[in-house]
Amino acid sequence: MHRHRAVGWLTGVWLVACSDAPPPAVVAVDAGAGDAAADGAAFEAGAPARDGGADAQGDAAAPLPTGTIVPLYTDPTDPSWSRLAAAAKAHPGVHVIAVVNPNNGPLPSVDPGYAKGIAALTAAGIRVAGYVATGYGARAESATNGDVDLYRAQYPQLAGIFFDEAAIYEPGHEARYSAEASHARSAGFQLLVANPGTAPIAAYAGLFDVSLVYESAGVPASSALSPFAASRTHAGIIPYGVPSLDAAYVAKIRPDVQYVFITDDGLPNPWDTLPPYFESLMTALE
């Protein structure tokens, strides 16, 4: 999910281990597994719900919490920022997370536009996370931690960190990602999101807080999302290249995933606009 057009895009079904409070939610996937949904990879039943929301296996009468994770890879002067803030204010029941990406990570110094924009999003009730690349385990841990430290120093209102290119789908990086997650939490970030681009193995369970289970062109079959229902408060999808919004589809998948972002934009960068139907998506989620 890089900002620049020259970078390739990750596709397919992917899981991220997540936890909001001890004990952590667990994603256990065999290292040799293929499609996580088709193979029945599932979150541990009874994982804690985010923000006090009802677990999918809890009180059936309680409303299902909903949200959207928006890759906001535009400059703060772009109308998408004020539009997102307005939509969040108009739909306070929808939990909104925005991922900001100044330059495939933070800039060397504070950008006043980003400082103002992040403050405005936060004031609208949006949790904002800063983008950090991990290079599939190849980028120096010190560089990743340096980006985290820059975000904390430059934009104290940031709620979290988005770890992209996370090689948590293979053994050998456990110490590295555990240390990076610990570093981010010690810096005061309460929201950690990881993007492995595929299903992680169980060795990384509990390191990150939010799961995105699908990033690809077109919406996934609703049946492919059912394995995530037990811990749907920790799961989300971000399909792109979807020409129009199907509100009935959104309603159908709500029991399986909490976070839904859908856009009509496509490759090479699906995240440089908000879809024309974004407000309708927020209505469907509320």
BABA-207748 format. One record per atom (N, C-alpha, C): residue in one letter; x, y, z; atom name; residue number from 1. Coordinates in steps of 0.001 Angstrom, whole numbers. Atoms other than C-alpha are relative to their C-alpha. Last residue first. Example, Ala and Ser with C-alpha at 12.3 -4.5 7.8 and 13.67 -1.06 7.14 Angstrom:
<dolums>
baba,xx,yy,zz,kedren,kekol
s,-820,-1190,-60,N,2
s,13670,-1060,7140,CA,2
s,-770,1090,730,C,2
a,890,-1190,0,N,1
a,12300,-4500,7800,CA,1
a,900,1200,0,C,1
</dolums>
This chain:
<dolums>
baba,xx,yy,zz,kedren,kekol
e,545,-490,-1269,N,286
e,-24340,3041,10457,CA,286
e,-1241,-769,425,C,286
l,-699,572,-1152,N,285
l,-22469,1023,7850,CA,285
l,-629,414,1319,C,285
a,250,1443,-34,N,284
a,-24908,1653,5005,CA,284
a,639,-645,1226,C,284
t,1412,206,-357,N,283
t,-24871,5371,5761,CA,283
t,-309,-1481,128,C,283
m,110,-324,-1425,N,282
m,-21067,5391,5725,CA,282
m,-1433,-186,496,C,282
l,-616,1102,-748,N,281
l,-21115,3586,2376,CA,281
l,-122,253,1489,C,281
s,983,1093,-2,N,280
s,-23578,6146,1032,CA,280
s,543,-1227,720,C,280
e,1028,-362,-977,N,279
e,-21184,8914,2094,CA,279
e,-1085,-1075,77,C,279
f,-502,201,-1358,N,278
f,-18379,7134,231,CA,278
f,-1044,328,1062,C,278
y,1062,560,-845,N,277
y,-20388,6797,-3005,CA,277
y,434,-157,1465,C,277
p,1161,-900,17,N,276
p,-18195,9109,-5086,CA,276
p,-1122,-478,906,C,276
p,978,322,1040,N,275
p,-15183,7053,-3985,CA,275
p,-1172,973,26,C,275
l,1124,677,-647,N,274
l,-12474,8795,-1973,CA,274
l,-1026,-299,-1078,C,274
t,1308,-661,34,N,273
t,-9315,9495,-3909,CA,273
t,-922,-687,1002,C,273
d,-218,-1437,156,N,272
d,-5579,8697,-3955,CA,272
d,-1303,777,-185,C,272
w,226,-707,-1254,N,271
w,-5981,5194,-2498,CA,271
w,226,1510,-97,C,271
p,1433,-95,-326,N,270
p,-6464,3013,-5555,CA,270
p,-318,943,1149,C,270
n,170,-510,-1368,N,269
n,-2955,3747,-6831,CA,269
n,-1478,159,313,C,269
p,-1091,370,-902,N,268
p,-1728,1811,-9901,CA,268
p,-124,542,1427,C,268
l,-1439,-56,134,N,267
l,-4386,517,-9871,CA,267
l,401,1031,-1049,C,267
g,-719,1217,325,N,266
g,-8038,1289,-9250,CA,266
g,1493,205,-62,C,266
d,-1330,-276,547,N,265
d,-10508,3772,-7831,CA,265
d,743,-1310,-233,C,265
d,60,247,1442,N,264
d,-14115,2655,-7353,CA,264
d,1350,228,-665,C,264
t,-236,-1136,882,N,263
t,-13614,2337,-3615,CA,263
t,-108,-405,-1462,C,263
i,123,403,1399,N,262
i,-14807,90,-800,CA,262
i,207,1239,-860,C,262
f,-261,-1131,887,N,261
f,-13903,394,2883,CA,261
f,-11,-529,-1421,C,261
v,241,120,1435,N,260
v,-15476,-2031,5343,CA,260
v,335,1319,-675,C,260
y,-541,-1130,759,N,259
y,-14414,-2609,8939,CA,259
y,-147,-226,-1498,C,259
q,421,-1293,-516,N,258
q,-16552,-4807,11193,CA,258
q,391,1147,-929,C,258
v,-1116,-948,-119,N,257
v,-16386,-8093,9335,CA,257
v,-525,1336,495,C,257
d,-1294,666,138,N,256
d,-18554,-11229,9440,CA,256
d,1195,929,183,C,256
p,-225,978,-1069,N,255
p,-21983,-10108,10688,CA,255
p,1392,-624,-18,C,255
r,-171,-614,-1316,N,254
r,-21686,-6969,8516,CA,254
r,156,-1021,1132,C,254
i,-1301,365,-571,N,253
i,-21184,-9017,5340,CA,253
i,220,601,1387,C,253
k,-187,1453,-76,N,252
k,-24829,-9097,4269,CA,252
k,1301,-364,698,C,252
a,825,544,-1079,N,251
a,-25505,-5440,5086,CA,251
a,253,-1496,189,C,251
v,-570,-487,-1257,N,250
v,-22582,-4344,2930,CA,250
v,-776,-564,1181,C,250
y,-1214,774,-242,N,249
y,-23845,-6553,102,CA,249
y,636,410,1324,C,249
a,442,1315,-460,N,248
a,-27306,-5005,370,CA,248
a,1193,-904,285,C,248
a,295,-88,-1428,N,247
a,-25735,-1559,165,CA,247
a,-461,-1339,563,C,247
d,1150,872,-218,N,246
d,-24200,-2410,-3215,CA,246
d,-275,-31,1500,C,246
l,194,601,-1319,N,245
l,-21890,486,-3987,CA,245
l,-1273,-831,21,C,245
s,1139,-538,-747,N,244
s,-20862,1191,-7539,CA,244
s,-163,-754,1306,C,244
p,625,-1165,618,N,243
p,-17809,838,-9781,CA,243
p,-1124,631,807,C,243
v,1417,365,-103,N,242
v,-15747,-1427,-7484,CA,242
v,-826,1188,-499,C,242
g,510,290,1332,N,241
g,-12075,-1136,-8500,CA,241
g,-1447,-457,-11,C,241
y,-43,-1150,897,N,240
y,-10877,-1435,-4909,CA,240
y,-548,-405,-1363,C,240
p,-25,259,1445,N,239
p,-11532,-3816,-2034,CA,239
p,11,1301,-805,C,239
i,-194,-1238,757,N,238
i,-10584,-2759,1516,CA,238
i,97,-306,-1508,C,238
i,-351,184,1404,N,237
i,-11832,-5417,3933,CA,237
i,176,1363,-654,C,237
g,462,-989,959,N,236
g,-12020,-5572,7716,CA,236
g,425,-338,-1412,C,236
a,-230,314,1408,N,235
a,-11661,-7836,10730,CA,235
a,-549,1091,-906,C,235
h,-1416,-189,319,N,234
h,-11184,-7225,14460,CA,234
h,304,-174,-1489,C,234
t,-378,-1345,-439,N,233
t,-14832,-6746,15477,CA,233
t,1456,321,-297,C,233
r,221,-954,1089,N,232
r,-15624,-9796,13312,CA,232
r,351,1431,409,C,232
s,-686,-1196,-480,N,231
s,-14051,-12087,15894,CA,231
s,-133,1113,-1026,C,231
a,-173,170,-1441,N,230
a,-16300,-15132,15534,CA,230
a,689,1196,637,C,230
a,1151,-473,-768,N,229
a,-17421,-13890,12119,CA,229
a,224,-60,1503,C,229
f,-430,-1058,-905,N,228
f,-13997,-14200,10483,CA,228
f,-1104,459,949,C,228
p,-914,501,-1031,N,227
p,-14592,-17585,8839,CA,227
p,397,1045,1038,C,227
s,644,629,-1154,N,226
s,-17705,-16080,7161,CA,226
s,979,-565,1030,C,226
l,-241,-772,-1215,N,225
l,-15701,-13755,4936,CA,225
l,-560,-670,1250,C,225
a,-1421,40,-321,N,224
a,-15314,-16065,1939,CA,224
a,314,712,1306,C,224
s,-304,1283,-640,N,223
s,-19082,-16648,1901,CA,223
s,1467,-104,403,C,223
s,376,-82,-1412,N,222
s,-19617,-12955,1207,CA,222
s,326,-1290,743,C,222
a,1262,702,-228,N,221
a,-17680,-13333,-2008,CA,221
a,-322,48,1484,C,221
p,-73,1447,-187,N,220
p,-14907,-10765,-2038,CA,220
p,-1389,-599,118,C,220
v,335,427,-1363,N,219
v,-15484,-7301,-3512,CA,219
v,138,-1517,111,C,219
g,1313,595,-139,N,218
g,-13628,-6331,-6659,CA,218
g,-255,-470,1416,C,218
a,984,-596,897,N,217
a,-9910,-5739,-7086,CA,217
a,-1322,-743,120,C,217
s,-123,440,1373,N,216
s,-7911,-6823,-4052,CA,216
s,-1059,713,-838,C,216
e,-375,-1180,789,N,215
e,-7304,-6181,-389,CA,215
e,243,-455,-1420,C,215
y,122,12,1459,N,214
y,-9000,-8687,1934,CA,214
y,424,1350,-561,C,214
v,-14,1362,522,N,213
v,-8643,-9759,5558,CA,213
v,-124,-69,-1515,C,213
l,657,-169,1290,N,212
l,-7621,-6481,7129,CA,212
l,86,-1339,-706,C,212
s,-151,926,1116,N,211
s,-6913,-7111,10771,CA,211
s,-723,511,-1239,C,211
v,1073,-51,990,N,210
v,-6392,-4566,13545,CA,210
v,317,-917,-1161,C,210
d,1341,-221,-517,N,209
d,-4427,-4814,16781,CA,209
d,-1127,-153,-1007,C,209
f,683,-1140,605,N,208
f,-989,-6193,16043,CA,208
f,-1472,19,379,C,208
l,-869,-1166,111,N,207
l,1490,-8404,17896,CA,207
l,-736,1250,-448,C,207
g,27,-893,-1143,N,206
g,-993,-10959,19221,CA,206
g,846,1240,-122,C,206
a,1297,-324,-589,N,205
a,-262,-13755,16797,CA,205
a,164,914,1198,C,205
y,112,-1451,-119,N,204
y,3117,-13551,15089,CA,204
y,-1305,431,660,C,204
a,-1102,-518,-815,N,203
a,4099,-17198,15591,CA,203
a,-106,1495,236,C,203
a,412,-189,-1388,N,202
a,652,-18223,14320,CA,202
a,1090,603,874,C,202
i,-45,1231,-781,N,201
i,1606,-17709,10690,CA,201
i,-229,327,1476,C,201
p,-1174,205,-857,N,200
p,469,-14673,8784,CA,200
p,-54,-1345,695,C,200
a,294,426,-1362,N,199
a,-2051,-14899,5926,CA,199
a,1276,-175,817,C,199
t,451,1388,1,N,198
t,-1160,-12819,2892,CA,198
t,-200,-414,1451,C,198
g,368,349,1363,N,197
g,-303,-9221,1995,CA,197
g,-448,-1433,-162,C,197
p,-904,1007,553,N,196
p,1564,-8855,5286,CA,196
p,-290,-336,-1457,C,196
n,407,449,1326,N,195
n,-109,-5541,6179,CA,195
n,1017,-1010,-527,C,195
a,-1047,586,834,N,194
a,69,-4723,9888,CA,194
a,-569,-463,-1327,C,194
v,565,735,1135,N,193
v,-2063,-2358,11990,CA,193
v,1168,-535,-821,C,193
l,-997,528,928,N,192
l,-1086,-1062,15432,CA,192
l,-694,-853,-1052,C,192
l,610,692,1132,N,191
l,-3345,1216,17504,CA,191
l,1092,-435,-965,C,191
q,929,1008,-509,N,190
q,-2299,2365,20988,CA,190
q,-639,-832,-1103,C,190
f,1016,301,1006,N,189
f,788,4324,19953,CA,189
f,-860,-1163,477,C,189
g,1315,-522,-337,N,188
g,2578,5689,23007,CA,188
g,-1083,-271,-1013,C,188
a,44,-1390,455,N,187
a,6215,5341,21997,CA,187
a,-1371,628,233,C,187
s,-723,-771,-1010,N,186
s,6363,2174,24115,CA,186
s,55,1482,-369,C,186
r,851,-136,-1187,N,185
r,3630,785,21875,CA,185
r,703,815,1091,C,185
a,1107,-906,311,N,184
a,5636,1521,18759,CA,184
a,-902,200,1215,C,184
h,-527,-1364,106,N,183
h,8776,-29,20238,CA,183
h,-1126,1001,-258,C,183
s,-262,-471,-1356,N,182
s,6885,-3132,21317,CA,182
s,512,1432,-8,C,182
a,1297,-248,-627,N,181
a,5518,-3578,17814,CA,181
a,184,546,1411,C,181
e,561,-1209,615,N,180
e,8985,-3139,16358,CA,180
e,-1367,330,592,C,180
a,-711,-1178,-491,N,179
a,10518,-5596,18837,CA,179
a,-590,1283,-577,C,179
s,346,-158,-1404,N,178
s,7890,-8244,18130,CA,178
s,652,1250,572,C,178
y,1324,-622,-55,N,177
y,8339,-7639,14423,CA,177
y,-501,148,1434,C,177
r,25,-1333,608,N,176
r,12097,-8225,14603,CA,176
r,-1362,659,155,C,176
a,-638,-937,-921,N,175
a,12045,-11126,17033,CA,175
a,-90,1423,-518,C,175
e,782,-168,-1223,N,174
e,9509,-13032,14950,CA,174
e,596,1052,928,C,174
h,46,-1434,-284,N,173
h,11181,-12449,11589,CA,173
h,-697,293,1331,C,173
g,-1315,-614,89,N,172
g,12377,-15983,10866,CA,172
g,38,1471,337,C,172
p,-815,-34,-1219,N,171
p,9150,-17759,10097,CA,171
p,1312,732,-233,C,171
e,-1057,1001,22,N,170
e,6966,-16762,7158,CA,170
e,798,81,1295,C,170
y,542,1206,622,N,169
y,3673,-14883,6698,CA,169
y,1034,-1120,-45,C,169
i,444,864,-1092,N,168
i,4736,-12155,9125,CA,168
i,-715,-1242,-519,C,168
a,-308,1390,371,N,167
a,6777,-10463,6435,CA,167
a,-366,-955,1128,C,167
a,-364,764,-1194,N,166
a,5102,-7080,6962,CA,166
a,174,-1478,-342,C,166
e,-1012,953,458,N,165
e,5151,-4997,3792,CA,165
e,513,-850,1174,C,165
d,213,595,1312,N,164
d,3226,-2209,5564,CA,164
d,1140,-973,-304,C,164
f,-1217,688,448,N,163
f,3161,-1440,9281,CA,163
f,-280,-704,-1323,C,163
f,355,1000,1003,N,162
f,373,1107,9951,CA,162
f,1302,-592,-545,C,162
i,-974,236,1058,N,161
i,1070,3026,13155,CA,161
i,-521,-1105,-916,C,161
g,-584,1297,285,N,160
g,-1396,4467,15653,CA,160
g,1002,7,-1131,C,160
a,422,1081,-900,N,159
a,-3276,7247,17388,CA,159
a,765,-1285,-234,C,159
l,156,1287,665,N,158
l,-1544,10248,15827,CA,158
l,-346,-1077,1015,C,158
q,1399,429,-12,N,157
q,-2183,13379,17894,CA,157
q,-230,-1307,-747,C,157
p,379,681,-1255,N,156
p,1504,13779,18743,CA,156
p,-1447,-471,43,C,156
y,1464,-57,-33,N,155
y,2367,14553,15109,CA,155
y,-515,-741,1243,C,155
q,563,-999,909,N,154
q,6047,15391,14653,CA,154
q,-1502,193,185,C,154
a,-521,-1338,-265,N,153
a,7651,13666,17633,CA,153
a,-713,1068,-827,C,153
r,378,-402,-1358,N,152
r,5461,10555,17492,CA,152
r,460,1421,304,C,152
y,1443,-235,-76,N,151
y,5696,10320,13710,CA,151
y,-396,486,1388,C,151
l,287,-1257,687,N,150
l,9456,10736,13835,CA,150
l,-1483,329,61,C,150
d,-400,-1092,-891,N,149
d,9781,8017,16471,CA,149
d,-272,1360,-635,C,149
v,952,-40,-1104,N,148
v,7798,5567,14349,CA,148
v,310,1184,920,C,148
d,1236,-573,538,N,147
d,9921,6418,11323,CA,147
d,-1057,131,1097,C,147
g,-232,-1427,198,N,146
g,13071,5806,13357,CA,146
g,-1216,704,-558,C,146
n,190,-644,-1289,N,145
n,11698,2470,14516,CA,145
n,221,1512,-94,C,145
t,1420,75,-322,N,144
t,11379,1434,10885,CA,144
t,-291,689,1327,C,144
a,676,-935,892,N,143
a,14877,2672,10110,CA,143
a,-1501,31,262,C,143
s,-254,-1349,-486,N,142
s,16353,958,13170,CA,142
s,-689,1051,-864,C,142
e,909,-250,-1116,N,141
e,14698,-2292,12161,CA,141
e,178,1409,539,C,141
a,-640,-10,-1312,N,140
a,16585,-2118,8889,CA,140
a,-1017,335,1083,C,140
r,-371,-1351,-421,N,139
r,14386,-2888,5909,CA,139
r,572,-48,1412,C,139
a,-1336,-347,490,N,138
a,14521,-6510,4802,CA,138
a,437,1397,423,C,138
g,-1023,449,-921,N,137
g,11624,-7877,6859,CA,137
g,1409,378,-402,C,137
y,110,1458,-95,N,136
y,9136,-7570,4009,CA,136
y,1115,-587,873,C,136
g,-817,662,1017,N,135
g,10372,-4011,3448,CA,135
g,6,-1504,61,C,135
t,-956,890,-656,N,134
t,9053,-2669,6765,CA,134
t,810,-825,-999,C,134
a,-365,1168,804,N,133
a,7241,406,5419,CA,133
a,1014,-848,754,C,133
v,-1409,361,-123,N,132
v,5609,2810,7907,CA,132
v,244,-1244,-843,C,132
y,-533,1086,828,N,131
y,2302,4644,7354,CA,131
y,1498,-194,246,C,131
g,-1033,-367,951,N,130
g,914,6808,10160,CA,130
g,599,-1214,-690,C,130
a,-1221,800,-84,N,129
a,-2375,5986,11853,CA,129
a,976,440,-1075,C,129
v,-923,-158,1118,N,128
v,-5295,8360,12516,CA,128
v,1267,-806,260,C,128
r,-1307,449,-484,N,127
r,-8278,7528,14718,CA,127
r,944,-34,-1198,C,127
i,-712,990,813,N,126
i,-11220,9632,13520,CA,126
i,1314,-364,677,C,126
g,189,1327,-586,N,125
g,-13529,11401,15978,CA,125
g,685,-1115,-745,C,125
a,1221,592,561,N,124
a,-13905,14586,13921,CA,124
a,-266,-1396,539,C,124
a,1129,-742,-573,N,123
a,-11369,16334,16163,CA,123
a,-1336,-536,-495,C,123
t,149,447,-1389,N,122
t,-8888,13613,15196,CA,122
t,-1189,685,658,C,122
l,558,1350,34,N,121
l,-9441,14337,11507,CA,121
l,-256,-507,1413,C,121
a,1398,-107,434,N,120
a,-8944,18068,12078,CA,120
a,-662,-1372,-49,C,120
a,783,-571,-1102,N,119
a,-5781,17509,14125,CA,119
a,-1478,73,-364,C,119
i,155,1068,-991,N,118
i,-4399,15198,11436,CA,118
i,-824,497,1178,C,118
g,930,1000,510,N,117
g,-5058,17881,8809,CA,117
g,-247,-1125,989,C,117
k,1350,-561,-29,N,116
k,-3432,20683,10804,CA,116
k,-1025,-1040,-433,C,116
a,334,-246,-1405,N,115
a,-302,18662,11494,CA,115
a,-1426,521,129,C,115
y,353,1273,-625,N,114
y,-298,17356,7925,CA,114
y,-384,186,1462,C,114
g,1261,448,580,N,113
g,-430,20887,6523,CA,113
g,-455,-1319,599,C,113
p,1120,-683,-665,N,112
p,2240,22084,8929,CA,112
p,-1360,-425,-534,C,112
d,723,-684,1066,N,111
d,4622,19397,7613,CA,111
d,-1207,669,647,C,111
v,1449,-185,-103,N,110
v,6959,18498,10450,CA,110
v,-531,725,-1229,C,110
s,412,-990,-990,N,109
s,10442,17463,9413,CA,109
s,-1513,155,-46,C,109
p,-1079,-272,-967,N,108
p,12164,14582,7643,CA,108
p,-383,993,1095,C,108
l,-973,-907,578,N,107
l,8848,13467,6061,CA,107
l,1079,295,1038,C,107
p,9,-1412,-356,N,106
p,7084,10470,7539,CA,106
p,1017,796,-810,C,106
g,-502,-185,-1348,N,105
g,6550,7172,5739,CA,105
g,-23,1487,320,C,105
n,-334,1378,-342,N,104
n,5982,6281,2111,CA,104
n,624,-57,1387,C,104
n,-1009,278,1021,N,103
n,6054,10070,1697,CA,103
n,512,-1432,157,C,103
p,-624,-1185,598,N,102
p,3233,11701,3686,CA,102
p,959,-308,-1135,C,102
n,-1264,442,589,N,101
n,1169,8540,4209,CA,101
n,691,1179,-674,C,101
v,-622,-1094,743,N,100
v,-1946,8856,6336,CA,100
v,1418,-389,-390,C,100
v,-1443,220,108,N,99
v,-4024,5825,7364,CA,99
v,574,1121,-859,C,99
a,-627,-524,1215,N,98
a,-7526,6823,8509,CA,98
a,1498,-262,58,C,98
i,-1457,-31,-109,N,97
i,-9547,4780,11020,CA,97
i,542,501,-1334,C,97
v,-827,-302,1167,N,96
v,-13273,5463,11291,CA,96
v,1476,17,383,C,96
h,-1379,-163,-468,N,95
h,-15633,3813,13801,CA,95
h,911,164,-1215,C,95
v,-942,759,816,N,94
v,-19157,4373,12460,CA,94
v,1418,305,467,C,94
g,56,1403,-385,N,93
g,-21730,5465,15053,CA,93
g,960,-883,-766,C,93
p,-833,254,-1177,N,92
p,-20701,9097,14682,CA,92
p,-16,-1456,461,C,92
h,291,1400,-341,N,91
h,-22081,9223,11117,CA,91
h,836,-406,1208,C,91
a,1397,288,338,N,90
a,-22359,12909,10175,CA,90
a,-421,-1412,398,C,90
k,864,-775,-896,N,89
k,-19140,13728,12023,CA,89
k,-1477,-313,-247,C,89
a,-136,572,-1337,N,88
a,-17309,10915,10239,CA,88
a,-899,726,995,C,88
a,745,1267,-22,N,87
a,-18677,12056,6878,CA,87
a,66,-645,1378,C,87
a,1430,-312,-5,N,86
a,-17509,15633,7499,CA,86
a,-835,-1273,85,C,86
a,342,-547,-1311,N,85
a,-14014,14462,8450,CA,85
a,-1492,289,96,C,85
l,-26,1100,-956,N,84
l,-13791,12284,5353,CA,84
l,-399,489,1387,C,84
r,1167,834,285,N,83
r,-14877,15171,3140,CA,83
r,-85,-1172,965,C,83
s,1157,-668,-600,N,82
s,-12382,17492,4770,CA,82
s,-1275,-802,-232,C,82
w,-186,-113,-1449,N,81
w,-9590,15039,4020,CA,81
w,-1214,649,666,C,81
s,322,1275,-647,N,80
s,-10795,14000,545,CA,80
s,129,96,1521,C,80
p,1348,3,-574,N,79
p,-10832,17663,-550,CA,79
p,-370,-1296,715,C,79
d,961,653,881,N,78
d,-7035,17501,-998,CA,78
d,-1380,-24,652,C,78
t,761,-1028,716,N,77
t,-5142,20061,1064,CA,77
t,-1036,-603,-939,C,77
p,1055,-563,-855,N,76
p,-4092,17318,3493,CA,76
p,-820,1091,-662,C,76
d,-499,-1114,-792,N,75
d,-2220,15555,683,CA,75
d,-1136,606,807,C,75
t,95,-1282,690,N,74
t,-3610,12211,-441,CA,74
t,614,1067,898,C,74
y,-1315,-290,571,N,73
y,-2926,8634,597,CA,73
y,-77,1224,-905,C,73
l,140,-1396,429,N,72
l,-5925,8350,2898,CA,72
l,1336,490,-548,C,72
p,-1358,-382,383,N,71
p,-6076,4548,3185,CA,71
p,-46,1400,-639,C,71
v,-174,-765,1234,N,70
v,-9505,4484,4876,CA,70
v,1485,261,-252,C,70
i,-1420,-343,-10,N,69
i,-10356,1833,7463,CA,69
i,322,607,-1352,C,69
t,-657,-10,1296,N,68
t,-14137,1749,7958,CA,68
t,1454,395,207,C,68
g,-1043,-985,203,N,67
g,-16295,942,10943,CA,67
g,539,-68,-1411,C,67
t,-513,-63,1363,N,66
t,-19179,-1061,12307,CA,66
t,1063,1080,-98,C,66
p,-799,-1195,272,N,65
p,-20362,-2206,15696,CA,65
p,561,-54,-1408,C,65
l,-1353,334,396,N,64
l,-23086,-4876,15556,CA,64
l,786,1281,-252,C,64
p,-355,-401,1368,N,63
p,-26149,-3752,17465,CA,63
p,1449,-352,-300,C,63
a,-842,-1190,19,N,62
a,-26880,-5801,20600,CA,62
a,339,359,-1440,C,62
a,840,-1181,97,N,61
a,-29816,-8204,20336,CA,61
a,818,1272,-93,C,61
a,510,-119,1363,N,60
a,-27602,-11190,19522,CA,60
a,-829,1255,-178,C,60
d,1426,-273,-52,N,59
d,-25678,-10680,22745,CA,59
d,-539,251,-1398,C,59
g,529,-480,-1261,N,58
g,-22270,-12210,22168,CA,58
g,-1495,178,-75,C,58
q,610,1129,-669,N,57
q,-21026,-14398,19327,CA,57
q,-583,394,1356,C,57
a,998,600,881,N,56
a,-20386,-11474,16985,CA,56
a,-683,-1186,655,C,56
d,-576,1083,769,N,55
d,-18685,-9693,19855,CA,55
d,-1100,-665,-805,C,55
a,497,1340,-279,N,54
a,-20374,-6491,20908,CA,54
a,717,-1008,-868,C,54
g,1039,484,890,N,53
g,-18286,-3328,20736,CA,53
g,-401,-1421,341,C,53
g,1190,394,-747,N,52
g,-16409,-2033,23778,CA,52
g,-1111,-529,-864,C,52
d,765,-1156,-439,N,51
d,-13936,-149,21624,CA,51
d,-1291,-377,700,C,51
r,-600,-1325,37,N,50
r,-12744,-3312,19933,CA,50
r,-973,1039,503,C,50
a,545,-890,1017,N,49
a,-14173,-6657,21020,CA,49
a,660,1356,85,C,49
p,630,-1209,-506,N,48
p,-12004,-9069,22994,CA,48
p,-468,910,-1109,C,48
a,-981,-1085,-25,N,47
a,-11405,-12430,21351,CA,47
a,-687,1276,431,C,47
g,-30,-700,-1270,N,46
g,-14083,-14952,22370,CA,46
g,1058,1065,81,C,46
a,1309,-403,-502,N,45
a,-13449,-17365,19538,CA,45
a,155,677,1348,C,45
e,385,710,-1214,N,44
e,-9870,-17382,18282,CA,44
e,-1346,515,486,C,44
f,-437,-629,-1232,N,43
f,-9722,-15960,14794,CA,43
f,-460,-838,1184,C,43
a,959,-774,-786,N,42
a,-10216,-18304,11883,CA,42
a,662,619,1204,C,42
a,-774,-671,-1044,N,41
a,-8372,-19969,9037,CA,41
a,-933,931,748,C,41
g,654,-33,-1297,N,40
g,-11005,-22073,7226,CA,40
g,841,613,1102,C,40
d,-557,1049,-854,N,39
d,-8905,-23106,4247,CA,39
d,-555,40,1406,C,39
a,396,1291,535,N,38
a,-11121,-21085,1914,CA,38
a,490,-1139,876,C,38
a,1431,193,-209,N,37
a,-10764,-17987,4079,CA,37
a,-435,-1379,-465,C,37
a,319,108,-1428,N,36
a,-7004,-18200,4406,CA,36
a,-1478,-265,233,C,36
d,986,-1034,-269,N,35
d,-6366,-19000,735,CA,35
d,-504,-153,1429,C,35
g,232,-823,1170,N,34
g,-3292,-21250,824,CA,34
g,-939,1119,358,C,34
a,1383,-196,422,N,33
a,-1939,-22735,4007,CA,33
a,-71,842,-1247,C,33
g,159,445,1372,N,32
g,1647,-23933,4241,CA,32
g,-1394,224,-539,C,32
a,-966,-662,871,N,31
a,2539,-21916,7314,CA,31
a,-172,-415,-1443,C,31
d,-1103,887,329,N,30
d,-640,-23118,9008,CA,30
d,917,672,-1002,C,30
v,44,437,1385,N,29
v,-2724,-20194,10185,CA,29
v,1204,-885,-259,C,29
a,-871,1155,163,N,28
a,-3573,-19354,13783,CA,28
a,-161,-539,-1403,C,28
v,215,525,1334,N,27
v,-4945,-15864,14258,CA,27
v,977,-1137,-190,C,27
v,-1002,838,626,N,26
v,-5199,-15091,17931,CA,26
v,-443,-378,-1395,C,26
a,652,824,1010,N,25
a,-6951,-12293,19763,CA,25
a,1071,-768,-746,C,25
p,126,-461,1375,N,24
p,-4836,-11149,22658,CA,24
p,-842,-932,-842,C,24
p,-905,729,867,N,23
p,-5576,-11961,26312,CA,23
p,-183,404,-1444,C,23
p,-277,1405,-328,N,22
p,-5008,-9227,27219,CA,22
p,-1281,-739,354,C,22
a,-357,79,-1398,N,21
a,-6366,-6103,25604,CA,21
a,270,-1460,303,C,21
d,284,-1285,-602,N,20
d,-7002,-4947,22058,CA,20
d,398,32,1459,C,20
s,386,39,-1396,N,19
s,-5433,-7819,20182,CA,19
s,-238,1399,505,C,19
c,415,-1246,-607,N,18
c,-4859,-8668,16545,CA,18
c,-336,-198,1455,C,18
a,320,297,-1395,N,17
a,-3217,-11171,14284,CA,17
a,-299,1293,716,C,17
v,-967,-562,-924,N,16
v,-3386,-9946,10727,CA,16
v,-414,-394,1396,C,16
l,405,-109,-1386,N,15
l,-5056,-11864,7951,CA,15
l,1093,669,792,C,15
w,-1050,-26,-986,N,14
w,-4772,-11685,4188,CA,14
w,-568,250,1376,C,14
v,536,96,-1351,N,13
v,-6847,-12496,1128,CA,13
v,1152,3,993,C,13
g,387,1284,-540,N,12
g,-5560,-11329,-2206,CA,12
g,-518,76,1415,C,12
t,1369,429,224,N,11
t,-3634,-8407,-3557,CA,11
t,-272,-1292,734,C,11
l,284,1320,-542,N,10
l,-570,-6392,-2763,CA,10
l,-1452,-343,-219,C,10
w,1035,58,-1027,N,9
w,165,-3459,-5012,CA,9
w,-248,-1427,423,C,9
g,1032,999,237,N,8
g,3308,-2687,-6980,CA,8
g,-953,-83,1170,C,8
v,-44,1167,-873,N,7
v,5187,569,-6413,CA,7
v,-1133,-953,-325,C,7
a,-978,955,510,N,6
a,5755,3050,-9200,CA,6
a,13,-1299,780,C,6
r,544,822,1068,N,5
r,2515,4883,-8414,CA,5
r,967,-1079,-455,C,5
h,-396,-383,1350,N,4
h,3696,6273,-5099,CA,4
h,-434,-1024,-1044,C,4
r,635,-1211,506,N,3
r,1815,5997,-1815,CA,3
r,268,198,-1474,C,3
h,-835,-1178,128,N,2
h,2712,2427,-960,CA,2
h,-784,1173,-579,C,2
m,825,-1197,0,N,1
m,0,0,0,CA,1
m,860,1248,0,C,1
</dolums>
